[in-house]
Amino acid sequence: MAALPTDTLQSVRVRSLCFTHSQIPKLTSGVLPISSPKPRTPTISSSKSRNNAISRPRLLVRASATEFPANVGDLLGDFSIFTAAGEPVLFKDLWDQNEGLAVVALLRHFGCPCCWELASALKESKARFDSAGVKLIAVGVGTPNKAQILAERLPFPMDCLYADPDRKVYNLLGLYHGVGRTFFNPASAKVFSRFEALRKAVQNYTIEATPDDRSSVLQQGGMFVFKGKQLLYARKDEGTGDHASLDDVFDICCKVPVA
């Protein structure tokens, strides 16, 4: 049998990283696991009624802050997560709660290759957001030591990276979770159009960054923009690698009136 070309082997390697079998929870008695059996925070119920829409810029069809209550910033504020160094921090202390602009990127988990790609894009865009006065924040599912692996090997600035091991923020925002969303959603195919960026991002990847709680690998992420406590933009990832456009997110930030 003829040997596969080198570029084909590299393609297969990177694609297999996105959906590695070791990240799929083991089946028991042929039953698929669904969601985490012990949610620790209430989930905000969402409304999909078109009648509830209000006049706001909507650059993406699936991006809207209208399904969240007006006090979502207050609800999130007292949640305690961790810095990548392992120090507890309140969500409301991550940026100025009066007029500060913040982009909060919720990664799936620190062992997700697609999230290494997103983290790489966030790092490359950081200077652009900094110059516009926007605080860039990345949160991932996993313990702080897992966050440190990503920060050191990608690398990624630790002062922008936070860990939410219990998925408190994810649960409250109602981000998607489950086998179907993680492995079989059509939106996940987007990642293959970014193959070169993904391959570059995972050069120093290690599966050791994967959370010890295997149900956490079924978590999906999202992208949020806040001005103070006000949520301006919200987008839930439909599937693995279905990330928001950072150009669109930056445009949202630039359209916010200066106080």
C-alpha positions in Angstrom: 0.0 0.0 0.0 1.4 3.4 -0.9 2.3 5.7 1.9 0.1 8.8 2.6 1.5 12.2 1.7 2.9 14.2 4.7 0.3 16.9 4.4 -2.5 14.3 4.4 -1.1 12.8 7.6 -0.9 16.2 9.3 -4.5 16.9 8.3 -5.7 13.6 9.8 -3.7 14.3 13.0 -5.2 17.7 13.6 -8.8 16.6 12.8 -8.5 13.7 15.1 -7.4 16.1 17.9 -10.7 17.9 17.7 -12.8 14.8 18.5 -10.3 12.5 20.3 -11.9 9.4 21.7 -10.3 10.0 25.1 -12.5 13.1 25.4 -15.7 11.1 24.9 -17.2 9.9 28.3 -17.4 6.1 28.5 -20.8 4.6 27.9 -22.5 2.6 30.5 -25.0 -0.1 29.5 -25.2 1.4 26.0 -26.7 4.6 27.3 -25.3 7.9 26.1 -24.4 10.4 28.9 -26.3 13.6 28.6 -25.5 16.5 30.9 -23.8 17.0 34.2 -25.9 15.3 36.9 -25.2 18.0 39.5 -25.8 21.5 38.1 -24.7 23.9 40.8 -26.4 27.1 39.6 -29.8 27.9 38.1 -30.0 28.3 34.3 -31.6 31.4 32.9 -34.6 30.5 30.8 -34.4 31.9 27.3 -37.2 33.2 25.1 -36.9 32.7 21.3 -40.0 34.8 20.5 -39.4 37.3 17.7 -41.9 39.6 19.4 -39.5 40.2 22.3 -36.8 41.5 20.0 -35.7 45.2 20.5 -33.9 47.5 18.2 -30.2 46.7 18.7 -27.4 46.1 16.2 -27.3 42.5 15.3 -24.4 41.7 13.1 -24.9 37.9 13.4 -28.2 36.1 13.1 -27.6 34.0 16.2 -26.1 36.8 18.3 -28.4 38.8 20.5 -28.5 39.9 24.1 -32.3 40.1 24.2 -32.9 36.6 25.5 -31.1 37.4 28.7 -32.6 39.4 31.6 -31.6 43.0 32.0 -29.9 42.2 35.4 -27.7 39.4 34.0 -24.6 41.4 35.0 -25.8 41.5 38.6 -26.6 37.8 38.5 -23.1 37.0 37.4 -21.4 39.5 39.6 -21.1 37.5 42.8 -19.9 34.2 41.1 -16.5 33.2 42.2 -14.1 31.8 39.6 -10.3 31.5 39.6 -7.3 33.2 38.1 -5.0 30.9 36.2 -2.7 31.3 39.2 -5.4 29.7 41.4 -6.6 32.8 43.2 -10.4 33.1 43.7 -11.9 36.2 42.1 -15.5 37.5 41.8 -16.8 37.9 38.3 -17.7 41.5 38.9 -14.1 42.3 39.7 -12.9 41.4 36.3 -13.7 44.8 34.8 -15.1 48.2 35.7 -18.8 47.6 36.5 -19.8 51.2 35.8 -18.7 52.0 32.3 -15.9 49.5 31.5 -16.1 47.6 28.2 -15.3 43.9 28.4 -15.3 41.0 25.9 -15.8 37.7 27.7 -14.8 34.7 25.7 -16.1 31.5 27.3 -13.9 28.6 26.0 -15.2 25.0 26.0 -12.4 23.7 28.2 -8.6 24.0 28.4 -8.0 20.7 26.6 -10.1 21.5 23.5 -7.9 22.0 20.4 -10.5 24.3 18.9 -10.2 26.5 22.1 -6.5 26.7 21.7 -7.2 28.1 18.2 -9.6 30.6 19.7 -7.2 31.5 22.4 -4.5 32.1 19.8 -6.8 34.4 17.9 -7.7 36.3 21.1 -4.0 36.8 21.9 -3.3 38.1 18.4 -6.3 40.6 18.8 -5.5 41.7 22.3 -3.5 44.8 21.3 -6.4 45.9 19.1 -8.9 45.6 21.9 -6.5 47.2 24.4 -6.1 50.2 22.1 -9.9 50.6 22.0 -10.1 50.5 25.8 -11.7 47.0 25.8 -10.8 44.4 28.5 -10.3 41.0 27.0 -11.2 38.1 29.3 -11.0 34.4 28.5 -12.7 31.8 30.8 -12.3 28.1 30.4 -13.8 25.0 32.1 -11.2 23.2 34.2 -9.0 23.8 37.2 -6.4 26.5 37.4 -3.6 24.1 36.8 -5.2 23.1 33.5 -5.4 26.8 32.6 -1.7 27.1 33.3 -1.0 24.4 30.8 -2.7 26.4 28.0 -1.1 29.6 29.2 2.4 28.2 29.1 2.3 26.0 26.0 0.3 28.2 23.6 1.3 30.6 25.2 -1.4 32.9 26.4 -1.3 35.9 28.9 -2.2 34.6 32.3 -3.6 37.9 33.5 -6.5 37.5 30.9 -7.2 33.8 31.7 -9.6 32.4 34.2 -10.9 29.0 35.3 -14.5 28.0 36.0 -14.1 24.3 37.1 -17.8 24.0 38.2 -19.2 25.6 35.1 -21.1 28.2 37.2 -21.0 30.9 34.5 -21.8 28.5 31.7 -24.8 27.1 33.5 -26.3 30.5 34.4 -25.9 31.7 30.9 -27.5 28.5 29.6 -24.7 27.6 27.2 -25.1 24.4 25.3 -23.9 21.0 26.7 -24.2 17.5 25.5 -23.0 14.8 23.1 -25.0 16.0 20.1 -23.7 19.6 20.3 -20.1 18.5 20.9 -19.7 15.8 18.3 -22.6 15.9 15.8 -23.8 19.5 15.3 -23.3 20.7 11.7 -21.9 24.0 13.0 -18.8 22.1 14.1 -17.8 21.6 10.5 -16.7 25.3 10.4 -13.4 24.3 12.1 -12.2 22.6 9.0 -12.3 25.8 7.0 -9.7 27.2 9.5 -7.4 24.2 9.3 -4.2 26.1 9.0 -4.9 28.3 12.0 -5.9 25.2 14.0 -2.8 23.3 13.0 -0.6 26.3 14.1 -2.4 26.7 17.4 -2.0 23.1 18.4 1.8 22.8 17.8 2.4 22.5 21.5 -0.9 21.0 22.4 -1.2 18.4 25.1 -4.3 16.4 26.2 -3.2 16.9 29.8 -5.1 20.2 29.8 -8.4 18.3 29.5 -10.6 18.5 32.7 -10.5 15.5 35.0 -14.3 15.7 35.0 -15.1 14.1 31.6 -18.6 15.5 31.5 -17.0 18.9 31.1 -15.7 18.1 27.6 -19.3 18.2 26.5 -19.6 21.9 27.3 -19.9 24.5 24.6 -18.7 28.1 24.8 -19.9 31.5 23.8 -18.9 35.2 23.4 -20.3 38.1 25.4 -19.7 41.9 25.4 -20.5 44.0 28.5 -20.5 47.7 29.1 -20.4 47.9 32.9 -23.1 45.4 34.0 -25.1 45.8 30.8 -24.9 42.9 28.3 -24.6 44.3 24.8 -23.9 41.2 22.8 -24.3 37.5 23.4 -23.6 34.5 21.2 -23.8 30.9 22.1 -21.6 28.5 20.2 -23.8 26.0 18.4 -21.1 23.4 18.2 -17.5 22.7 18.7 -15.4 25.3 17.0 -18.4 27.5 16.1 -16.7 30.7 17.3 -17.9 34.2 17.0 -16.1 36.5 14.5 -13.7 38.7 16.5 -14.0 41.4 13.8 -17.8 41.5 14.5 -17.2 41.6 18.2 -14.7 44.5 17.8 -17.3 46.4 15.7 -19.8 46.0 18.4 -17.4 47.5 20.9 -16.6 50.4 18.6 -20.3 51.3 18.2 -20.8 51.7 22.0 -21.1 55.5 22.8 -18.2 56.9 24.9 -19.4 58.0 28.3 
